[in-house]
Amino acid sequence: MVSEKCGDNNNEFNMLMRNSLLEQIRDEEVRRDEAIDKWKNLYFVIKNELDELIQMTNQGERFCQRTKEVELLEELHRELKVKEEIIANLKEKIASMEKQEVKREREIDILRQSLKIMSYNKKNCKPF
């Protein structure tokens, strides 16, 4: 009987130890799963922040490229305005030169007519 009681106590002790070990293993698995979930969440937070930084950097590069393009366009507009002013000045000079040409032609016409009149007067006015 004593040996039966010892055997029963031994079996109960073994069962308690197994149950205790199983409970510790389950607790350890739960803690491990919680730690894994925390690390996964941290990973996704970091990943999202990095993605946002990359997007901001790409937008910054695009902004820099747009800024360079805008600067280039502004420079081209300035050059265009300068060239338009030069063209306007040249057109004014051409118009002025055309007016001078018309005046010279009139003067030449007047001089020719005067010469004709003078030569006609010389021919018609003969000394007696």
C-alpha positions as CSV (number, residue, x, y, z in Angstrom):
1,M,0.0,0.0,0.0
2,V,2.7,2.4,0.9
3,S,4.4,1.7,-2.4
4,E,1.1,2.2,-4.2
5,K,0.7,5.5,-2.5
6,C,4.2,6.4,-3.4
7,G,3.6,5.4,-7.0
8,D,0.4,7.5,-7.0
9,N,2.2,10.4,-5.5
10,N,5.0,10.0,-8.0
11,N,2.5,10.0,-10.9
12,E,0.7,13.0,-9.5
13,F,4.0,14.8,-9.1
14,N,5.0,13.9,-12.6
15,M,1.6,15.1,-13.9
16,L,2.0,18.4,-12.0
17,M,5.5,18.8,-13.3
18,R,4.3,18.2,-16.9
19,N,1.4,20.5,-16.5
20,S,3.7,23.1,-15.0
21,L,6.2,22.7,-17.8
22,L,3.4,22.8,-20.4
23,E,2.0,26.0,-18.8
24,Q,5.5,27.6,-18.8
25,I,5.9,26.6,-22.5
26,R,2.5,28.1,-23.3
27,D,3.4,31.3,-21.4
28,E,6.7,31.5,-23.2
29,E,5.0,31.0,-26.5
30,V,2.5,33.8,-25.7
31,R,5.4,36.1,-24.7
32,R,7.3,35.2,-27.8
33,D,4.2,35.8,-30.0
34,E,3.6,39.2,-28.3
35,A,7.3,40.1,-28.8
36,I,7.1,39.1,-32.5
37,D,3.9,41.2,-32.9
38,K,5.6,44.2,-31.3
39,W,8.6,43.8,-33.6
40,K,6.4,43.4,-36.7
41,N,4.5,46.6,-35.7
42,L,7.7,48.4,-35.2
43,Y,9.0,47.2,-38.5
44,F,5.9,48.4,-40.3
45,V,6.0,51.8,-38.6
46,I,9.7,52.2,-39.6
47,K,8.9,51.0,-43.1
48,N,6.1,53.5,-43.5
49,E,8.2,56.3,-42.2
50,L,11.0,55.4,-44.6
51,D,8.5,55.2,-47.5
52,E,7.2,58.7,-46.6
53,L,10.8,60.0,-46.5
54,I,11.6,58.5,-49.9
55,Q,8.5,60.0,-51.3
56,M,9.3,63.4,-49.8
57,T,12.9,63.1,-51.2
58,N,11.5,62.2,-54.6
59,Q,9.1,65.1,-54.5
60,G,12.0,67.3,-53.4
61,E,14.1,66.2,-56.3
62,R,11.1,66.8,-58.6
63,F,10.7,70.2,-56.9
64,C,14.4,70.9,-57.6
65,Q,14.0,69.8,-61.2
66,R,10.9,71.9,-61.5
67,T,12.8,74.8,-60.0
68,K,15.5,74.4,-62.5
69,E,13.0,74.1,-65.3
70,V,11.2,77.3,-64.0
71,E,14.6,79.1,-63.9
72,L,15.4,78.0,-67.4
73,L,11.9,79.1,-68.6
74,E,12.4,82.5,-66.9
75,E,15.8,82.9,-68.5
76,L,14.3,82.0,-71.9
77,H,11.6,84.6,-71.3
78,R,14.1,87.2,-70.5
79,E,16.1,86.4,-73.6
80,L,12.9,86.5,-75.6
81,K,12.0,89.9,-74.2
82,V,15.5,91.3,-75.0
83,K,15.3,89.9,-78.6
84,E,11.8,91.3,-79.0
85,E,13.1,94.7,-77.9
86,I,16.0,94.5,-80.3
87,I,13.5,93.6,-83.1
88,A,11.3,96.5,-82.1
89,N,14.3,98.9,-82.2
90,L,15.4,97.6,-85.6
91,K,11.9,98.0,-87.0
92,E,11.9,101.6,-85.7
93,K,15.3,102.2,-87.4
94,I,14.0,100.7,-90.7
95,A,10.9,102.9,-90.5
96,S,13.1,106.0,-89.8
97,M,15.5,105.1,-92.7
98,E,12.5,104.6,-95.0
99,K,11.2,108.1,-94.1
100,Q,14.7,109.5,-94.7
101,E,14.7,107.8,-98.1
102,V,11.4,109.3,-99.0
103,K,12.6,112.7,-98.0
104,R,15.8,112.3,-100.1
105,E,13.8,111.2,-103.1
106,R,11.6,114.3,-102.7
107,E,14.7,116.5,-102.4
108,I,16.2,114.8,-105.5
109,D,12.9,115.3,-107.3
110,I,12.8,119.0,-106.3
111,L,16.4,119.4,-107.4
112,R,15.7,117.7,-110.8
113,Q,12.7,119.9,-111.3
114,S,14.7,123.0,-110.3
115,L,17.4,121.9,-112.8
116,K,14.9,121.4,-115.5
117,I,13.4,124.8,-114.8
118,M,16.8,126.4,-114.8
119,S,17.9,124.7,-118.0
120,Y,14.5,125.6,-119.7
121,N,15.0,129.2,-118.6
122,K,18.5,129.3,-120.1
123,K,17.3,127.9,-123.4
124,N,14.5,130.3,-123.6
125,C,16.4,133.3,-122.5
126,K,18.8,134.1,-125.3
127,P,20.7,137.3,-125.3
128,F,19.9,139.8,-128.0
